[in-house]
Amino acid sequence: MRASRLTAFVLAQVILVPGRLHAQAQIQDDTLARAWEPAAITGLALPSAKSAAGAPADSRLTPDALQGPPTPAMMYAIASLDRDQLSRYVAAYQVHMSATWDARYGVASAVKLLSQAVERGDEDAARYYGAVTDRLWSRVVEEDRRFDDVVESLLRKGQRKEYRQWKVRVARGADEQGRLEGAPPPG
């Protein structure tokens, strides 16, 4: 039954508003392409040592955190958004990701330069790029927190609970990732 409702909804959107749907599809395609690009282009694989050691789990620099808040499809699955909520979330998400894209890319680029400096043994460059990374990442974290406040205002009580539980699971995963990356190799 749910699949038939979804099919009816999609058909109604295609028939009733083809121009808007095409524009949204183009924006979503751009958003999806951009959503994965910072970590993919720079090869970001590890959080910086300074960020991993002293940062709370929700602000730890990880590839997942760099990608930003949940995509609209993820949010739909996490909180079972209705049509109106999904539309508002998509709009807010697109604005947020567009506004933070350059900073996210800057963080990923600074991490790559930091990694290169560490590989070369250039302590001055490593300190510089570490500071740049921390400064840029703190800006992204602050913007993501503001976006999170917007998300919370879109959700109903039960949905907020589901969303918060999801965030706790993600934070635990980031903590576990940090522990595994800091562990000595087996053997």
KOLKEVO-680670 format. One record per residue: residue number from 1; x, y, z of N, C-alpha, C, CB in turn. Coordinates in steps of 0.001 Angstrom, whole numbers. Atoms other than C-alpha are relative to their C-alpha. Glycine has a CB too. Layout:
BEGIN
(r NUM, (X, Y, Z), (X, Y, Z), (X, Y, Z), (X, Y, Z)) ...
% end
This chain:
BEGIN
(r 1, (823, -1191, 0), (0, 0, 0), (872, 1262, 0), (-939, -6, 1211)) (r 2, (-868, -1166, -81), (2806, 2396, 896), (685, 270, -1334), (1042, -191, 1095)) (r 3, (-661, -156, 1294), (4553, 1760, -2415), (-938, 632, -1013), (499, -1351, -517)) (r 4, (938, -585, 959), (1397, 2610, -4347), (-237, 1479, 299), (-1334, -764, 21)) (r 5, (130, -1422, -347), (1034, 5883, -2435), (1222, 778, -477), (-181, 176, 1527)) (r 6, (-1220, -648, 456), (4642, 6721, -3204), (-11, 159, -1521), (1232, -802, 447)) (r 7, (93, -65, 1461), (4101, 5898, -6876), (-978, 1079, -428), (-428, -1357, -578)) (r 8, (995, -1020, 327), (976, 8071, -6966), (568, 1395, 243), (-1283, -206, 830)) (r 9, (-593, -1298, -322), (2870, 10936, -5322), (999, 410, -1083), (693, -47, 1383)) (r 10, (-1006, -311, 1020), (5740, 10725, -7810), (-669, 347, -1326), (967, -1186, -187)) (r 11, (712, -283, 1249), (3360, 10574, -10777), (-677, 1366, 54), (-1041, -1092, -283)) (r 12, (654, -1307, -133), (1425, 13576, -9465), (1024, 1121, -143), (-729, 112, 1359)) (r 13, (-1037, -1022, 107), (4656, 15523, -9132), (472, 164, -1438), (1178, -348, 899)) (r 14, (-465, -55, 1382), (5743, 14630, -12657), (-1044, 639, -901), (342, -1398, -504)) (r 15, (1064, -520, 853), (2370, 15443, -14201), (-329, 1446, 320), (-1242, -848, 139)) (r 16, (467, -1323, -391), (1505, 18552, -12203), (1057, 1080, -75), (-534, -52, 1372)) (r 17, (-1034, -1038, -49), (4820, 20344, -11910), (1301, -475, -647), (262, 420, 1452)) (r 18, (-1215, 514, 636), (7326, 19127, -14486), (1160, 976, 48), (-284, -356, -1425)) (r 19, (-1089, -978, -32), (9330, 22358, -14561), (665, 60, 1355), (-512, 1370, -374)) (r 20, (-539, -69, -1346), (9714, 22510, -10833), (753, -1282, 334), (-1119, 247, 1017)) (r 21, (-638, 1272, -270), (10560, 18819, -10648), (1359, -73, -692), (-897, -1156, -453)) (r 22, (-1276, 13, 714), (13266, 19201, -13293), (1012, 888, 704), (-187, 456, -1455)) (r 23, (-911, -908, -707), (14747, 22186, -11455), (461, -624, 1309), (-682, 1357, 268)) (r 24, (-391, 642, -1251), (14657, 20294, -8152), (961, -1154, -257), (-1235, -501, 753)) (r 25, (-879, 1118, 322), (16229, 17242, -9777), (1406, 504, -315), (-561, -806, -1187)) (r 26, (-1303, -567, 325), (19023, 19421, -11165), (720, 450, 1261), (-151, 1172, -971)) (r 27, (-599, -459, -1251), (19622, 21007, -7742), (428, -1196, 829), (-985, 885, 793)) (r 28, (-356, 1171, -788), (19544, 17606, -6044), (1198, -710, -609), (-1189, -957, 106)) (r 29, (-1163, 607, 637), (21977, 16203, -8624), (1261, 766, 365), (-176, -44, -1525)) (r 30, (-1144, -830, -370), (24312, 19132, -7939), (352, -202, 1464), (-292, 1481, -276)) (r 31, (-225, 178, -1426), (23859, 18706, -4191), (636, -1353, 260), (-1312, 136, 780)) (r 32, (-577, 1325, -219), (24557, 14989, -4357), (1436, -59, -492), (-837, -1070, -699)) (r 33, (-1371, -8, 505), (27640, 15551, -6481), (911, 738, 959), (65, 640, -1390)) (r 34, (-819, -768, -923), (28901, 18175, -4081), (96, -659, 1367), (-554, 1394, 142)) (r 35, (24, 578, -1340), (27948, 16212, -961), (1166, -949, 234), (-1307, -730, 230)) (r 36, (-1069, 964, -183), (30646, 13622, -1566), (1363, 536, -410), (-302, -1239, -773)) (r 37, (-1230, -455, 621), (33281, 15754, -3213), (1134, 347, 960), (-295, 1168, -821)) (r 38, (-1174, -417, -779), (35402, 17243, -360), (884, -1164, 435), (-445, 763, 1220)) (r 39, (-817, 1114, -477), (36533, 13973, 1162), (527, -832, -1161), (-806, -882, 953)) (r 40, (-418, 820, 1134), (36687, 12176, -2177), (1182, 628, -730), (-1166, -202, -969)) (r 41, (-1064, -671, 748), (38878, 14772, -3883), (1298, 41, 795), (-427, 1418, -371)) (r 42, (-1214, -185, -788), (41302, 15290, -1024), (495, -1271, 643), (-232, 1019, 1053)) (r 43, (-427, 1240, -634), (41422, 11734, 239), (17, 97, 1509), (1359, -387, -493)) (r 44, (63, -128, -1449), (40513, 12782, 3767), (-314, -1363, 598), (-1062, 1053, 426)) (r 45, (210, 1316, -565), (40868, 9621, 5784), (19, 13, 1519), (1039, -947, -515)) (r 46, (-143, -8, -1454), (41731, 10575, 9347), (-285, 1380, 560), (1402, -453, 406)) (r 47, (121, -1307, -639), (40766, 13308, 11762), (1392, 464, 428), (-976, -57, 1224)) (r 48, (-1292, -477, -472), (43626, 15565, 12793), (183, -458, 1436), (109, 1549, -112)) (r 49, (-269, 507, -1342), (45300, 14393, 15982), (-552, 945, 1058), (1502, -201, 205)) (r 50, (473, -977, -969), (44446, 17606, 17810), (-1519, -21, 98), (485, 1397, -374)) (r 51, (1459, 14, 0), (40780, 17531, 16771), (-530, -1286, 601), (-539, 178, -1415)) (r 52, (499, 1281, -477), (40380, 13845, 17552), (154, -123, 1508), (725, -1142, -696)) (r 53, (-260, 181, -1414), (41865, 14109, 21025), (-883, 870, 877), (1436, 287, 291)) (r 54, (671, -898, -913), (40091, 17124, 22421), (-1402, 416, -385), (799, 1181, 155)) (r 55, (1298, -479, 463), (36902, 17599, 20448), (-1118, -925, 449), (-9, 131, -1520)) (r 56, (1143, 852, -280), (33471, 16401, 21496), (-339, -828, -1238), (-1215, 844, 445)) (r 57, (276, 922, 1104), (32193, 13518, 19370), (-808, 650, -1107), (-735, -1217, 509)) (r 58, (838, -584, 1046), (29635, 15671, 17549), (738, 1037, -833), (-1223, 628, 614)) (r 59, (-759, -962, 792), (32341, 18071, 16339), (1322, -581, -504), (266, 1247, 821)) (r 60, (-1234, 644, 447), (35098, 15560, 15592), (66, 33, -1522), (85, -1460, 520)) (r 61, (-203, -55, 1447), (36523, 15979, 12113), (210, -1409, -524), (1208, 909, -365)) (r 62, (-51, 1299, 657), (35763, 12752, 10304), (-520, 195, -1420), (-840, -1084, 782)) (r 63, (562, -141, 1350), (34955, 12160, 6637), (-1523, 124, 12), (406, -1190, -858)) (r 64, (1459, -88, -74), (31301, 11609, 7599), (-449, 1373, 487), (-551, -1086, 923)) (r 65, (379, -1320, -524), (31148, 14826, 9622), (234, 1081, -1043), (791, 323, 1280)) (r 66, (-295, -985, 1033), (32739, 16750, 6772), (-1094, 48, -1061), (1340, -307, -649)) (r 67, (1058, 40, 1013), (29916, 15645, 4463), (-1218, 812, 418), (-413, -1438, -271)) (r 68, (1097, -844, -446), (27484, 17619, 6604), (-1164, -780, 569), (-476, 841, -1126)) (r 69, (1183, 619, -601), (24026, 16913, 7961), (-581, -1074, -919), (-1066, 1065, 307)) (r 70, (586, 1064, 827), (21905, 14016, 6730), (-600, 556, -1288), (-1074, -753, 789)) (r 71, (623, -375, 1266), (20874, 14206, 3094), (-1511, -84, 167), (489, -918, -1171)) (r 72, (1459, 102, -114), (17142, 14648, 2497), (-495, -1446, 22), (-656, 737, -1147)) (r 73, (427, 1404, -2), (16801, 10929, 1716), (293, -658, 1342), (695, -775, -1127)) (r 74, (-331, 547, -1309), (18598, 10015, 4935), (-959, 524, 1064), (1445, 343, 374)) (r 75, (875, -595, -1002), (16492, 12439, 6951), (-1410, -573, -100), (-35, 1523, -158)) (r 76, (1308, 611, 209), (13323, 11010, 5427), (-42, -1364, 685), (-310, -136, -1512)) (r 77, (-66, 1325, -610), (14421, 7554, 6577), (160, 75, 1518), (1150, -792, -601)) (r 78, (-251, -117, -1435), (15601, 8687, 10009), (-1262, 385, 757), (1096, 1025, 264)) (r 79, (1098, -590, -763), (12545, 10692, 11045), (-1373, -187, -633), (252, 1453, 184)) (r 80, (1302, 228, 667), (9764, 9513, 8686), (-715, 1324, -276), (-903, -913, 870)) (r 81, (552, -1317, 296), (9163, 13012, 7365), (-1238, -118, -878), (1051, 880, -682)) (r 82, (1129, -62, 927), (5842, 13862, 5788), (404, 880, -1179), (-1293, 553, 705)) (r 83, (-316, -709, 1250), (5672, 15593, 2406), (407, 1454, 252), (-1204, -40, -945)) (r 84, (-298, -1400, -299), (5631, 19127, 3810), (1343, 130, 711), (-1113, 615, 858)) (r 85, (-1269, -44, -724), (8482, 18438, 6215), (1169, -283, -940), (-8, -1011, 1158)) (r 86, (-1063, 336, 936), (10526, 16849, 3459), (309, 1177, -917), (-385, -1226, -824)) (r 87, (-210, -1175, 864), (10017, 19871, 1195), (764, 1087, 734), (-1344, 554, -497)) (r 88, (-697, -1032, -778), (11089, 22246, 3954), (1428, -418, 314), (-754, 293, 1300)) (r 89, (-1345, 480, -293), (14069, 20062, 4845), (890, 112, -1239), (-44, -1456, 501)) (r 90, (-777, -88, 1241), (15211, 19865, 1207), (439, 1440, -236), (-827, -518, -1208)) (r 91, (-339, -1414, 217), (15064, 23655, 916), (1080, 462, 983), (-1261, 884, 145)) (r 92, (-970, -417, -1014), (16946, 24208, 4192), (1356, -668, -231), (-520, -334, 1409)) (r 93, (-1232, 752, 240), (19509, 21524, 3351), (782, 603, -1170), (-320, -1484, -280)) (r 94, (-669, -560, 1177), (20272, 23003, -63), (630, 1348, 324), (-990, 147, -1163)) (r 95, (-546, -1303, -383), (20739, 26476, 1378), (1223, -190, 896), (-1075, 856, 722)) (r 96, (-1099, 228, -943), (22933, 25171, 4196), (1241, -545, -702), (-439, -967, 1099)) (r 97, (-1156, 599, 671), (25151, 23024, 1989), (638, 984, -984), (-416, -1285, -734)) (r 98, (-563, -1022, 896), (25541, 25843, -546), (810, 1022, 792), (-1123, 709, -790)) (r 99, (-671, -1012, -825), (26511, 28243, 2238), (1287, -529, 631), (-941, 490, 1094)) (r 100, (-1173, 545, -683), (29037, 25869, 3817), (936, -772, -925), (-441, -897, 1117)) (r 101, (-801, 798, 930), (30429, 24225, 694), (1462, 441, -50), (-597, 76, -1388)) (r 102, (-1382, -476, 110), (33514, 26428, 370), (801, -296, 1263), (21, 1499, -285)) (r 103, (-701, 284, -1257), (34387, 26029, 4048), (296, -1492, 135), (-831, 484, 1202)) (r 104, (-231, 1447, -60), (33968, 22232, 3855), (1160, -391, -928), (-1291, -776, -390)) (r 105, (-1068, 280, 949), (36192, 22107, 792), (1332, 525, 540), (-317, 629, -1377)) (r 106, (-1207, -565, -602), (38694, 24369, 2570), (562, -886, 1098), (-290, 1375, 555)) (r 107, (-445, 924, -1056), (38817, 22003, 5554), (676, -1215, -622), (-1196, -444, 887)) (r 108, (-560, 1187, 637), (39399, 19013, 3308), (1352, 306, -645), (-972, -547, -1049)) (r 109, (-1264, -390, 628), (42130, 20862, 1401), (1084, 234, 1047), (-191, 1263, -848)) (r 110, (-979, -248, -1062), (43828, 22001, 4619), (471, -1313, 622), (-602, 913, 1085)) (r 111, (-386, 1302, -542), (43779, 18424, 5944), (972, -700, -956), (-1254, -882, 244)) (r 112, (-902, 623, 978), (45395, 17203, 2737), (1393, 647, 81), (-580, 134, -1445)) (r 113, (-1283, -694, -116), (48108, 19879, 3015), (686, -319, 1325), (-199, 1511, -135)) (r 114, (-544, 395, -1295), (48549, 19019, 6696), (642, -1379, -97), (-1101, 5, 1079)) (r 115, (-538, 1355, 164), (49044, 15351, 5797), (1306, 22, -797), (-1032, -907, -700)) (r 116, (-1219, -100, 801), (51612, 16285, 3154), (1144, 592, 814), (-251, 850, -1250)) (r 117, (-1038, -607, -845), (53488, 18478, 5638), (527, -1008, 1012), (-549, 1244, 729)) (r 118, (-425, 1025, -958), (53556, 15656, 8189), (873, -1041, -702), (-1232, -682, 660)) (r 119, (-790, 984, 756), (54820, 13216, 5538), (1402, 534, -319), (-728, -378, -1308)) (r 120, (-1305, -623, 309), (57625, 15665, 4628), (794, 289, 1260), (-198, 1298, -787)) (r 121, (-678, -332, -1251), (58448, 16241, 8294), (140, 1501, 209), (1362, -642, 33)) (r 122, (-47, -1456, -96), (57826, 19999, 7947), (-904, 449, 1159), (-442, 667, -1352)) (r 123, (762, -322, -1207), (56778, 20941, 11492), (-701, 1356, -85), (915, -21, 1202)) (r 124, (618, -1330, 105), (56128, 24621, 10734), (-1247, -40, -879), (1006, 1017, -566)) (r 125, (1154, 112, 890), (53833, 23811, 7824), (-1104, -821, 657), (410, -635, -1342)) (r 126, (1002, 831, -678), (52117, 21113, 9889), (-754, 810, 1053), (668, -1227, 655)) (r 127, (664, -864, -998), (51416, 23595, 12709), (-928, 991, -680), (1042, 758, 851)) (r 128, (806, -979, 725), (50154, 26158, 10219), (-1283, -639, -538), (813, 613, -1153)) (r 129, (1186, 638, 584), (47838, 23777, 8384), (-892, -622, 1065), (416, -1066, -1006)) (r 130, (825, 469, -1126), (46704, 22283, 11688), (-869, 1121, 538), (882, -561, 1124)) (r 131, (767, -1159, -481), (45657, 25755, 12854), (-1067, 411, -1006), (936, 1185, 278)) (r 132, (978, -348, 1041), (43961, 26504, 9529), (-1163, -990, 25), (669, 13, -1404)) (r 133, (1035, 1031, -52), (42096, 23198, 9698), (-926, 217, 1185), (632, -1390, 76)) (r 134, (815, -208, -1200), (40937, 23850, 13263), (-896, 1225, -134), (894, 145, 1227)) (r 135, (786, -1233, 149), (39797, 27391, 12436), (-1159, -208, -969), (894, 1157, -488)) (r 136, (1055, 236, 986), (37872, 26370, 9328), (-1032, -1001, 515), (604, -502, -1312)) (r 137, (913, 1029, -494), (36400, 23280, 10985), (-913, 564, 1086), (789, -1206, 542)) (r 138, (859, -578, -1045), (35148, 25297, 13969), (-1120, 829, -619), (831, 871, 966)) (r 139, (1056, -754, 693), (33239, 27548, 11539), (-1071, -942, -562), (606, 851, -1141)) (r 140, (949, 964, 564), (31667, 24556, 9799), (-848, -618, 1109), (747, -1106, -784)) (r 141, (733, 594, -1123), (30725, 22995, 13140), (-1064, 962, 510), (965, -380, 1142)) (r 142, (976, -998, -477), (29025, 26222, 14245), (-1172, 119, -970), (677, 1381, 182)) (r 143, (1083, -72, 992), (27050, 26450, 10996), (-862, -1258, 37), (576, 200, -1413)) (r 144, (763, 1243, -99), (26059, 22789, 11297), (-887, -11, 1246), (948, -1203, 20)) (r 145, (829, -83, -1222), (24826, 23428, 14852), (-1205, 906, -226), (837, 526, 1195)) (r 146, (1145, -880, 308), (22672, 26310, 13626), (-1005, -729, -890), (481, 1306, -695)) (r 147, (880, 775, 861), (21294, 24064, 10894), (-752, -1046, 816), (799, -670, -1127)) (r 148, (642, 1000, -853), (20568, 21420, 13513), (-1177, 606, 776), (1024, -602, 976)) (r 149, (1120, -684, -662), (18412, 23959, 15371), (-1185, 146, -948), (439, 1386, 511)) (r 150, (1058, -98, 1012), (16447, 24493, 12150), (-670, -1361, -175), (574, 504, -1358)) (r 151, (532, 1350, 166), (16044, 20740, 11734), (-925, -341, 1175), (1154, -1037, -108)) (r 152, (812, 293, -1189), (14761, 20381, 15293), (-1346, 724, -64), (759, 405, 1282)) (r 153, (1265, -748, 81), (12140, 23061, 14606), (-950, -584, -1048), (281, 1469, -324)) (r 154, (835, 623, 1033), (10878, 21103, 11556), (-672, -1286, 487), (839, -299, -1232)) (r 155, (439, 1330, -417), (10324, 17885, 13497), (-1024, 53, 1130), (1194, -824, 433)) (r 156, (921, 186, -1118), (7536, 16713, 15760), (736, -729, 1119), (-1275, -791, -442)) (r 157, (-642, 551, -1196), (8285, 15349, 19228), (598, -1390, -235), (-1002, -67, 1135)) (r 158, (-494, 1354, 243), (8612, 11684, 18227), (1125, -33, -1026), (-1132, -886, -462)) (r 159, (-1038, -74, 1027), (10666, 12586, 15177), (1292, 564, 584), (-472, 864, -1185)) (r 160, (-1196, -553, -656), (13017, 14678, 17317), (735, -1093, 758), (-381, 1153, 963)) (r 161, (-593, 1100, -762), (13573, 11638, 19518), (769, -930, -937), (-1093, -788, 769)) (r 162, (-674, 871, 965), (14424, 9472, 16485), (1272, 664, -528), (-947, -346, -1168)) (r 163, (-1152, -737, 526), (16751, 12147, 15118), (1123, 75, 1038), (-422, 1418, -429)) (r 164, (-1013, -80, -1062), (18541, 12581, 18455), (652, -1352, 235), (-626, 511, 1305)) (r 165, (-568, 1337, -154), (18970, 8817, 18791), (959, -310, -1151), (-1121, -1060, 65)) (r 166, (-894, 190, 1151), (20462, 8733, 15294), (1306, 754, 221), (-680, 475, -1310)) (r 167, (-1214, -790, -244), (22891, 11515, 16254), (887, -669, 1049), (-369, 1427, 453)) (r 168, (-776, 711, -1021), (23953, 9546, 19348), (723, -1191, -623), (-917, -472, 1156)) (r 169, (-645, 1140, 672), (24626, 6465, 17187), (1158, 463, -879), (-1025, -776, -850)) (r 170, (-1072, -538, 848), (26683, 8582, 14762), (1186, 422, 863), (-511, 1202, -840)) (r 171, (-1077, -428, -901), (28674, 10080, 17662), (755, -1212, 547), (-570, 846, 1166)) (r 172, (-671, 1218, -473), (29367, 6606, 19037), (894, -580, -1093), (-1039, -1051, 453)) (r 173, (-798, 487, 1119), (30569, 5558, 15597), (1264, 823, -180), (-818, 20, -1280)) (r 174, (-1174, -873, 112), (32906, 8583, 15462), (985, -299, 1128), (-419, 1494, 33)) (r 175, (-877, 354, -1117), (34243, 7704, 18923), (726, -1308, -277), (-804, -108, 1304)) (r 176, (-590, 1301, 297), (34799, 4107, 17863), (1038, 125, -1117), (-1094, -1012, -395)) (r 177, (-954, -211, 1098), (36475, 5230, 14628), (1282, 619, 535), (-614, 904, -1100)) (r 178, (-1178, -627, -582), (38809, 7458, 16649), (828, -975, 815), (-406, 1162, 862)) (r 179, (-731, 991, -787), (39689, 4621, 19009), (729, -986, -918), (-961, -755, 944)) (r 180, (-638, 959, 911), (40377, 2235, 16133), (1174, 597, -733), (-1000, -518, -998)) (r 181, (-1094, -639, 731), (42528, 4731, 14266), (1187, 281, 899), (-474, 1289, -639)) (r 182, (-1078, -272, -938), (44538, 5474, 17404), (655, -1257, 555), (-517, 825, 1127)) (r 183, (-518, 1266, -529), (45096, 1795, 18230), (1222, -451, -788), (-1088, -1090, -39)) (r 184, (-1166, 531, 725), (48403, 154, 17410), (-446, -1132, -925), (1095, -507, 996)) (r 185, (363, 1077, 901), (48315, -2273, 14484), (98, -1356, 703), (895, 24, -1239)) (r 186, (-65, 1329, -649), (47587, -5885, 15477), (1287, -726, -366), (-1217, -862, -401)) (r 187, (-1158, 856, 297), (50486, -8299, 15762), (1249, 470, 519), (160, -172, -1390)) 
% end
